[in-house]
Amino acid sequence: MGGHSSKIDSTNWETADGGFTSSDATPSGTAPTTDLTKLTCLPMKQLAFGTKYELTVLATEDSPIDSPLYEVVDLEMFKHGFVIKDEQGNVILRANATTVYQFFLYTKEPNYEGQLPEPGLELYKRSIVKYDSQHRQMAVFGIRAPTEEEALYVAHRTGMADNKAVLIAEVVRAPTIVMQSYRPSQPDTLVGYWQWNKPISIPLVKDKIELQVAKNSDIVLHIALVAIARGIRAAEWKGNSGDSRATDDFF
């Protein structure tokens, strides 16, 4: 079982800091956490052919299932992506897959002055998530304004990916399914950590994902990463990724 060494024991969650001070800075465009936050993610629907990856996000496992803090609603993961809704049912983030290993995250508000919306969506690129199957890592990049030369191409006017990642999420070498996230500038201190309550031998069986993120972190981004990781794992398990590096052992 591949993966990275766990950094959970070297992380002081009382002082761990995601580094985001406002919604203007977060990859999801939502307000950062103010304290250490713990959530429970549960599957909403299980379909026989594995086309849905929906989650309901609760404050605790015992919270009312019909009063979620967030919902991940699948639009066919690798065809149309998914959306995340808040507790009022408002869509606060959309994720679109360009490949199994790359997702653009979109919001209703522009990321910078003069940004054009994505054609057909009328939403604005906010960030991009790229998965490296060889290193079992997801990297999150912000979206910047194009240079004057880049803006000569209309497609570039919807935004360009930054060169430096703002967050890294990686698979942990462990007997159960675990992922951890950190800021590239502080690789030894975690800002996010999530684990399945039991090893999963077959994707899409009923499971529980326990997530925690540090203060000043992007909780909505982490929920999106949970959803993306579940989808990638299922795709690789089934061998449907279309990538020669696909494996039945994502974790």
NORFENCOR-V128106 format. One record per pair of residues at least 24 apart in sequence whose C-alpha atoms are under 10 Angstrom apart, sorted by the first residue. I is the first residue (numbers start at 0). J is the second residue. If there is no record, write none. Layout:
i=I j=J
i=I j=J
//
This chain:
i=0 j=171
i=0 j=172
i=0 j=173
i=0 j=174
i=0 j=175
i=0 j=248
i=0 j=249
i=0 j=250
i=1 j=133
i=1 j=134
i=1 j=135
i=1 j=170
i=1 j=171
i=1 j=172
i=1 j=173
i=1 j=248
i=1 j=249
i=1 j=250
i=2 j=133
i=2 j=134
i=2 j=135
i=2 j=136
i=2 j=169
i=2 j=170
i=2 j=171
i=2 j=172
i=2 j=173
i=2 j=177
i=2 j=178
i=2 j=249
i=2 j=250
i=3 j=134
i=3 j=135
i=3 j=136
i=3 j=169
i=3 j=170
i=3 j=171
i=3 j=172
i=3 j=173
i=3 j=177
i=3 j=178
i=3 j=179
i=4 j=169
i=4 j=170
i=4 j=171
i=4 j=172
i=4 j=173
i=4 j=179
i=5 j=169
i=5 j=170
i=5 j=171
i=5 j=172
i=5 j=173
i=5 j=177
i=5 j=178
i=5 j=179
i=5 j=187
i=5 j=189
i=5 j=192
i=6 j=171
i=6 j=179
i=6 j=180
i=6 j=181
i=6 j=186
i=6 j=187
i=6 j=188
i=6 j=189
i=6 j=192
i=7 j=179
i=7 j=187
i=7 j=188
i=7 j=189
i=7 j=190
i=7 j=191
i=7 j=192
i=8 j=188
i=8 j=189
i=9 j=187
i=9 j=188
i=9 j=189
i=10 j=187
i=10 j=188
i=10 j=189
i=10 j=190
i=11 j=188
i=11 j=189
i=11 j=190
i=11 j=213
i=12 j=188
i=12 j=189
i=12 j=190
i=12 j=191
i=12 j=211
i=12 j=212
i=12 j=213
i=12 j=214
i=13 j=213
i=13 j=214
i=14 j=188
i=14 j=190
i=14 j=213
i=14 j=214
i=15 j=181
i=15 j=185
i=15 j=188
i=15 j=189
i=15 j=190
i=15 j=191
i=15 j=212
i=15 j=213
i=15 j=214
i=15 j=215
i=15 j=216
i=16 j=181
i=16 j=182
i=16 j=185
i=16 j=188
i=16 j=189
i=16 j=190
i=16 j=191
i=16 j=212
i=16 j=213
i=16 j=214
i=16 j=215
i=16 j=216
i=17 j=165
i=17 j=166
i=17 j=180
i=17 j=181
i=17 j=182
i=17 j=185
i=17 j=188
i=17 j=189
i=17 j=190
i=17 j=191
i=17 j=212
i=17 j=213
i=17 j=214
i=17 j=215
i=17 j=216
i=17 j=217
i=17 j=218
i=18 j=165
i=18 j=182
i=18 j=190
i=18 j=213
i=18 j=214
i=18 j=215
i=18 j=216
i=18 j=217
i=19 j=214
i=19 j=215
i=19 j=216
i=19 j=217
i=20 j=214
i=20 j=215
i=20 j=216
i=20 j=217
i=21 j=215
i=21 j=216
i=21 j=217
i=22 j=217
i=23 j=110
i=23 j=111
i=24 j=110
i=24 j=141
i=24 j=217
i=25 j=125
i=25 j=126
i=25 j=141
i=25 j=165
i=25 j=215
i=25 j=216
i=25 j=217
i=25 j=218
i=25 j=219
i=25 j=220
i=26 j=104
i=26 j=105
i=26 j=106
i=26 j=110
i=26 j=124
i=26 j=125
i=26 j=126
i=26 j=127
i=26 j=128
i=26 j=139
i=26 j=140
i=26 j=141
i=26 j=142
i=26 j=165
i=26 j=166
i=26 j=216
i=26 j=217
i=26 j=219
i=26 j=220
i=26 j=221
i=27 j=91
i=27 j=92
i=27 j=93
i=27 j=94
i=27 j=104
i=27 j=105
i=27 j=106
i=27 j=124
i=27 j=125
i=27 j=126
i=27 j=127
i=27 j=141
i=27 j=217
i=27 j=218
i=27 j=219
i=27 j=220
i=27 j=221
i=27 j=223
i=28 j=91
i=28 j=92
i=28 j=104
i=28 j=105
i=28 j=106
i=28 j=107
i=28 j=108
i=28 j=109
i=28 j=110
i=28 j=125
i=28 j=126
i=28 j=217
i=28 j=219
i=28 j=220
i=29 j=91
i=29 j=92
i=29 j=106
i=29 j=217
i=29 j=218
i=29 j=219
i=29 j=220
i=30 j=215
i=30 j=216
i=30 j=217
i=30 j=218
i=30 j=219
i=31 j=213
i=31 j=214
i=31 j=215
i=31 j=216
i=31 j=217
i=31 j=218
i=31 j=219
i=31 j=220
i=32 j=212
i=32 j=213
i=32 j=214
i=32 j=215
i=32 j=216
i=32 j=217
i=32 j=218
i=32 j=219
i=33 j=213
i=33 j=214
i=33 j=215
i=33 j=216
i=34 j=212
i=34 j=213
i=34 j=214
i=34 j=215
i=34 j=216
i=35 j=190
i=35 j=191
i=35 j=211
i=35 j=212
i=35 j=213
i=35 j=214
i=35 j=215
i=35 j=216
i=36 j=191
i=36 j=210
i=36 j=211
i=36 j=212
i=36 j=213
i=36 j=214
i=36 j=215
i=36 j=216
i=36 j=218
i=37 j=191
i=37 j=192
i=37 j=193
i=37 j=209
i=37 j=210
i=37 j=211
i=37 j=212
i=37 j=213
i=37 j=218
i=38 j=68
i=38 j=69
i=38 j=193
i=38 j=208
i=38 j=209
i=38 j=210
i=38 j=211
i=38 j=212
i=38 j=218
i=38 j=222
i=39 j=67
i=39 j=68
i=39 j=193
i=39 j=194
i=39 j=195
i=39 j=207
i=39 j=208
i=39 j=209
i=39 j=210
i=39 j=211
i=40 j=67
i=40 j=69
i=40 j=70
i=40 j=71
i=40 j=193
i=40 j=195
i=40 j=206
i=40 j=207
i=40 j=208
i=40 j=209
i=40 j=210
i=40 j=222
i=40 j=225
i=40 j=226
i=41 j=70
i=41 j=205
i=41 j=206
i=41 j=207
i=41 j=208
i=41 j=209
i=42 j=70
i=42 j=71
i=42 j=203
i=42 j=204
i=42 j=205
i=42 j=206
i=42 j=207
i=42 j=208
i=42 j=226
i=43 j=70
i=43 j=71
i=43 j=72
i=43 j=205
i=44 j=72
i=44 j=73
i=44 j=203
i=44 j=205
i=45 j=203
i=45 j=204
i=45 j=205
i=46 j=203
i=46 j=204
i=47 j=203
i=48 j=203
i=49 j=75
i=49 j=202
i=49 j=203
i=49 j=204
i=49 j=230
i=49 j=233
i=49 j=234
i=49 j=237
i=50 j=74
i=50 j=75
i=50 j=76
i=50 j=77
i=50 j=78
i=50 j=203
i=50 j=230
i=50 j=233
i=50 j=234
i=51 j=75
i=51 j=76
i=51 j=81
i=51 j=203
i=51 j=230
i=52 j=76
i=52 j=80
i=52 j=81
i=52 j=203
i=52 j=226
i=52 j=227
i=52 j=229
i=52 j=230
i=52 j=233
i=53 j=81
i=53 j=82
i=53 j=83
i=53 j=226
i=53 j=229
i=53 j=230
i=54 j=83
i=54 j=207
i=54 j=208
i=54 j=222
i=54 j=225
i=54 j=226
i=55 j=83
i=55 j=84
i=55 j=222
i=56 j=85
i=56 j=86
i=56 j=208
i=56 j=209
i=56 j=210
i=56 j=222
i=57 j=86
i=57 j=209
i=59 j=209
i=60 j=207
i=60 j=208
i=60 j=209
i=69 j=219
i=69 j=222
i=70 j=222
i=71 j=222
i=71 j=223
i=71 j=225
i=71 j=226
i=72 j=226
i=73 j=226
i=75 j=230
i=76 j=102
i=76 j=226
i=76 j=227
i=76 j=230
i=76 j=231
i=76 j=234
i=77 j=101
i=77 j=102
i=77 j=227
i=77 j=230
i=77 j=231
i=77 j=234
i=77 j=240
i=80 j=104
i=80 j=227
i=80 j=230
i=81 j=223
i=81 j=226
i=81 j=227
i=82 j=223
i=83 j=219
i=83 j=220
i=83 j=222
i=83 j=223
i=83 j=226
i=84 j=219
i=85 j=219
i=91 j=219
i=92 j=122
i=92 j=125
i=92 j=219
i=92 j=220
i=92 j=223
i=93 j=120
i=93 j=122
i=93 j=123
i=93 j=124
i=93 j=125
i=93 j=223
i=94 j=124
i=94 j=125
i=94 j=126
i=94 j=127
i=94 j=128
i=94 j=223
i=94 j=226
i=94 j=227
i=95 j=127
i=96 j=127
i=96 j=128
i=96 j=227
i=98 j=129
i=98 j=130
i=98 j=240
i=98 j=241
i=98 j=242
i=99 j=129
i=99 j=130
i=99 j=227
i=99 j=230
i=99 j=231
i=99 j=234
i=99 j=235
i=99 j=239
i=99 j=240
i=99 j=241
i=99 j=242
i=100 j=128
i=100 j=129
i=100 j=130
i=100 j=131
i=100 j=132
i=100 j=137
i=100 j=227
i=100 j=228
i=100 j=230
i=100 j=231
i=100 j=240
i=100 j=242
i=101 j=127
i=101 j=128
i=101 j=129
i=101 j=130
i=101 j=131
i=101 j=137
i=101 j=138
i=101 j=227
i=102 j=126
i=102 j=127
i=102 j=128
i=102 j=129
i=102 j=130
i=102 j=139
i=102 j=223
i=102 j=224
i=102 j=227
i=103 j=127
i=103 j=128
i=103 j=129
i=103 j=139
i=103 j=140
i=103 j=142
i=103 j=160
i=104 j=128
i=104 j=139
i=104 j=141
i=104 j=142
i=104 j=220
i=104 j=223
i=109 j=157
i=109 j=158
i=110 j=141
i=110 j=142
i=110 j=143
i=110 j=144
i=110 j=157
i=110 j=158
i=111 j=142
i=111 j=143
i=111 j=144
i=111 j=158
i=112 j=144
i=113 j=144
i=113 j=156
i=113 j=157
i=113 j=158
i=114 j=143
i=114 j=144
i=114 j=145
i=114 j=155
i=114 j=156
i=114 j=157
i=114 j=158
i=115 j=144
i=115 j=153
i=115 j=154
i=115 j=155
i=115 j=156
i=115 j=157
i=115 j=158
i=116 j=156
i=116 j=157
i=116 j=158
i=117 j=154
i=117 j=156
i=117 j=157
i=117 j=158
i=118 j=154
i=118 j=157
i=122 j=157
i=123 j=157
i=123 j=158
i=124 j=157
i=124 j=158
i=124 j=159
i=124 j=160
i=125 j=157
i=125 j=158
i=125 j=159
i=125 j=160
i=126 j=158
i=126 j=159
i=126 j=160
i=126 j=161
i=126 j=164
i=126 j=165
i=126 j=220
i=127 j=159
i=127 j=160
i=127 j=161
i=127 j=164
i=128 j=164
i=128 j=166
i=128 j=167
i=128 j=168
i=128 j=220
i=128 j=223
i=128 j=224
i=128 j=227
i=129 j=164
i=129 j=167
i=130 j=167
i=130 j=168
i=130 j=169
i=130 j=227
i=130 j=228
i=130 j=231
i=131 j=169
i=131 j=244
i=132 j=231
i=132 j=235
i=132 j=242
i=132 j=244
i=132 j=245
i=132 j=246
i=132 j=249
i=133 j=244
i=133 j=245
i=133 j=246
i=133 j=249
i=134 j=169
i=134 j=170
i=135 j=168
i=135 j=169
i=135 j=170
i=135 j=171
i=135 j=178
i=135 j=249
i=135 j=250
i=136 j=167
i=136 j=168
i=136 j=169
i=136 j=170
i=136 j=171
i=136 j=178
i=136 j=179
i=136 j=180
i=136 j=228
i=137 j=164
i=137 j=166
i=137 j=167
i=137 j=168
i=137 j=169
i=137 j=170
i=137 j=180
i=137 j=224
i=137 j=227
i=137 j=228
i=138 j=163
i=138 j=164
i=138 j=165
i=138 j=166
i=138 j=167
i=138 j=168
i=138 j=169
i=138 j=180
i=138 j=183
i=138 j=224
i=139 j=163
i=139 j=164
i=139 j=165
i=139 j=166
i=139 j=167
i=139 j=168
i=139 j=182
i=139 j=220
i=139 j=224
i=140 j=164
i=140 j=165
i=140 j=166
i=140 j=167
i=141 j=165
i=141 j=166
i=166 j=190
i=166 j=191
i=166 j=217
i=166 j=220
i=167 j=191
i=168 j=192
i=168 j=221
i=168 j=224
i=168 j=225
i=168 j=228
i=169 j=228
i=169 j=250
i=170 j=194
i=170 j=228
i=170 j=249
i=170 j=250
i=171 j=250
i=172 j=250
i=173 j=198
i=173 j=250
i=174 j=198
i=174 j=250
i=175 j=199
i=175 j=250
i=176 j=208
i=176 j=249
i=176 j=250
i=177 j=208
i=177 j=209
i=177 j=210
i=177 j=250
i=178 j=210
i=178 j=224
i=178 j=225
i=178 j=228
i=178 j=250
i=179 j=210
i=179 j=211
i=179 j=212
i=180 j=212
i=180 j=221
i=180 j=224
i=181 j=212
i=181 j=213
i=189 j=213
i=190 j=214
i=190 j=215
i=190 j=216
i=190 j=217
i=190 j=221
i=191 j=216
i=191 j=217
i=191 j=218
i=191 j=221
i=192 j=221
i=193 j=221
i=193 j=222
i=193 j=225
i=194 j=225
i=198 j=250
i=199 j=250
i=200 j=236
i=200 j=248
i=201 j=233
i=201 j=236
i=201 j=237
i=202 j=229
i=202 j=230
i=202 j=232
i=202 j=233
i=202 j=234
i=202 j=236
i=202 j=237
i=203 j=229
i=203 j=230
i=203 j=232
i=203 j=233
//
